[in-house]
Amino acid sequence: MLTGFEEITQELTNFEKEQALPLIVAGLRSKVGKANSVTGSIIIEKVNESKRLGSYKLNGARLRKIINVIRKENHLSGVLSSSKGYYVAETLEEYERCLESLKQRLREQQ
């Protein structure tokens, strides 16, 4: 959790781990390559409209937390994001370029 953002960065609930996370992983599997990326707002809209999670309402903060867990726990390898949305890297080189870019951004912020 992040100080000052405890409410939105709290750990995933059991429901989110067991229901929402697998649903997001399944949806991202087909989004291979930047050209097939999907925005967070579209993911949220589709998940909430589908009612596959019952009365649970996905929001931007929880989606980002779910994506974070997908990456950290390697539920789906190569999940990247850009201004175009979320997608799965087509190649290892694409994935490594993105990681290097993130490292550069982090160094700039430090």
C-alpha positions as CSV (number, residue, x, y, z in Angstrom):
1,M,0.0,0.0,0.0
2,L,1.1,3.6,-0.7
3,T,0.9,6.2,2.1
4,G,-1.9,8.5,1.5
5,F,-3.5,6.1,-1.1
6,E,-4.3,3.2,1.2
7,E,-7.9,2.9,0.1
8,I,-7.1,2.5,-3.6
9,T,-3.8,0.6,-3.3
10,Q,-5.0,-2.0,-0.8
11,E,-4.3,-5.6,-1.5
12,L,-6.7,-7.5,-3.8
13,T,-9.7,-9.0,-2.0
14,N,-10.3,-12.8,-2.4
15,F,-13.1,-12.0,-4.8
16,E,-10.8,-9.8,-7.0
17,K,-8.1,-12.6,-6.9
18,E,-10.5,-15.4,-7.7
19,Q,-13.0,-13.6,-10.1
20,A,-11.8,-10.3,-11.5
21,L,-8.1,-11.2,-12.0
22,P,-8.8,-14.3,-14.1
23,L,-11.3,-12.4,-16.2
24,I,-8.8,-9.6,-16.9
25,V,-6.1,-12.1,-17.8
26,A,-8.5,-13.9,-20.2
27,G,-9.3,-10.6,-21.9
28,L,-5.7,-9.6,-22.2
29,R,-4.6,-12.9,-23.8
30,S,-5.9,-11.8,-27.2
31,K,-4.4,-8.3,-27.0
32,V,-1.0,-9.3,-28.4
33,G,0.9,-6.4,-29.9
34,K,0.6,-2.7,-29.4
35,A,-1.8,-2.4,-32.4
36,N,-4.3,-4.6,-30.4
37,S,-4.0,-2.7,-27.1
38,V,-7.1,-1.9,-25.1
39,T,-7.6,1.1,-22.8
40,G,-8.3,0.8,-19.2
41,S,-11.6,2.6,-19.7
42,I,-12.7,0.0,-22.3
43,I,-11.8,-2.9,-20.0
44,I,-13.7,-1.3,-17.1
45,E,-16.7,-0.6,-19.3
46,K,-16.8,-4.2,-20.8
47,V,-16.3,-5.9,-17.4
48,N,-19.0,-3.8,-15.7
49,E,-21.5,-4.1,-18.6
50,S,-21.0,-7.9,-18.8
51,K,-22.2,-8.5,-15.2
52,R,-19.8,-11.4,-15.1
53,L,-18.7,-10.1,-11.6
54,G,-22.2,-9.7,-10.3
55,S,-22.7,-6.4,-8.5
56,Y,-18.9,-5.7,-8.3
57,K,-17.9,-2.5,-10.1
58,L,-14.4,-2.4,-11.4
59,N,-12.8,1.1,-11.4
60,G,-9.5,2.5,-12.6
61,A,-7.6,2.2,-9.4
62,R,-8.6,-1.5,-8.9
63,L,-7.8,-2.3,-12.5
64,R,-4.3,-0.9,-12.1
65,K,-3.9,-2.9,-8.9
66,I,-5.1,-6.1,-10.7
67,I,-2.7,-5.4,-13.6
68,N,0.1,-4.9,-11.1
69,V,-0.6,-8.3,-9.5
70,I,-0.8,-9.9,-12.9
71,R,2.7,-8.6,-13.7
72,K,4.2,-9.3,-10.3
73,E,2.9,-12.8,-10.0
74,N,3.3,-13.6,-13.7
75,H,-0.2,-14.6,-14.4
76,L,0.4,-13.5,-18.0
77,S,3.8,-12.8,-19.3
78,G,4.8,-9.6,-21.1
79,V,1.9,-7.4,-20.1
80,L,2.8,-3.9,-21.2
81,S,1.1,-0.6,-21.3
82,S,1.3,2.6,-23.4
83,S,-0.7,5.6,-24.1
84,K,-2.8,3.3,-26.3
85,G,-3.7,0.9,-23.5
86,Y,-2.7,-2.5,-22.2
87,Y,-1.3,-5.3,-24.4
88,V,1.0,-8.3,-24.4
89,A,4.4,-8.0,-25.9
90,E,4.8,-9.7,-29.3
91,T,8.5,-10.3,-28.8
92,L,11.1,-10.5,-26.0
93,E,12.8,-7.5,-27.6
94,E,9.7,-5.4,-27.3
95,Y,9.3,-6.4,-23.7
96,E,12.9,-5.5,-22.9
97,R,12.6,-2.1,-24.7
98,C,9.7,-1.3,-22.5
99,L,11.5,-2.3,-19.3
100,E,14.5,-0.2,-20.3
101,S,12.2,2.8,-20.9
102,L,10.6,2.3,-17.5
103,K,14.0,2.2,-15.8
104,Q,15.0,5.4,-17.6
105,R,11.8,7.1,-16.4
106,L,12.5,5.9,-12.8
107,R,16.0,7.2,-12.9
108,E,14.8,10.6,-14.1
109,Q,12.4,10.8,-11.2
110,Q,15.0,9.9,-8.7
